[in-house]
């Protein structure tokens, strides 16, 4: 059953592990599936309305470990299991790892606690297989007009954990289609020509020095690759943030992180705008990694 956190400004609906989503891609360990800011919905899903399957597709603020930097896949034979953090142990097939594949899944041991009206903690323990093992805790807490998602990843195995984590922020402010009322900006200037990918943005997106504006409502999926790597000043030492302004409803939503982005993409469709700040993880056996993502809302 979902957990609800709220104060006078923000309400969060958080899906408990295995409640609906049971896919092999995204994190199960406490998923924020909807945000209300002063009563206005802010989130949507990976698929458009009437094309969604909550069991296998992402929704809300759905994070993922190892979309490309998969842990342990190349170290094991076909038929053995590799770790997908926060999801489970996935059975290797004959093909290279691909995040869209629905792998056979051994589910983890999950637990959770609603500490107060504004705080909840989610935990999972992987056990150890093929030298890999971890304990993973996610804490979600609302404070005033912000909430923070805090991560703790402890390596309890014998092998180093090297991978990425990011959140697919499936944004749809106030439930309106993506369109000219929305502007996305980052806290750095970037060079459009240096993007590794710029897919289906012609006559759809106006590029600004720090982000994008929409010229119309999208009728295709769009994608911008490596926005952080394309920053003009080449000073890759600043913690990352993005901001989405909604002129139609007068709401501003932002995410700031306490790390320098390893990578940054933007993806979406008619009903989703998803800026993605990637965290790189190198966690030695016996060590922990901690990082935070803070979301803020303003009028």
C-alpha angles and dihedrals in degrees: 000000000000122000120228122207122183149157131177093292110025133045122186129193109203121191115222118229112287094002093122112331111075102157128128098237113059133053116271094191102105114323123199101221098174140017126195117195110192088338097311120120115233108181142067134165149269090264128044121257113288090022097070129114108186091199097064109015131072125256138184114344097351115172129199137196121215104004087165105356094066115186119241098342095125093044097065137061124249110283095032124109129251128191124259103186114239092003111064144255111317125206114237118234132195095273132074113273113279121180094218092059114104100225125196104266137211105199123228130235106265132187134173143182134199099219096184141333088285105034138058134171126208124192140182135180119204101194114216129291130161090356095304127112140143148171114223127194126184119190122192119192134172119214118176108303094348140067129197131211108206123192132202118183117182119191107219095165134086098251131068117257110226116173146104135264126199139157121239094217100204096196126186106159113215091350094283123137116260109269149123092317090071129078126180122201136175129207092253138057117245139189114242091206091059096058111118090218133020107175126184097336099125111120088000107072133041110207118223127189092263104022147332143293125203119238093193142347110294120247092184138044111268130199139187117191130208099359093163093048088053094059111137101226094051089220099140095180105089125101111247134244140164133199131201117199120198110199092182095061101020095239128137120195124185141175123207125183133200094230140066107259115251089200139350131205137172120213136165154120139218092308103029140058112185122185109184127201111191124211119207116218129200107171118175121209109280093020135105135218122209128186140156140215117197123196121200132191129200140165 
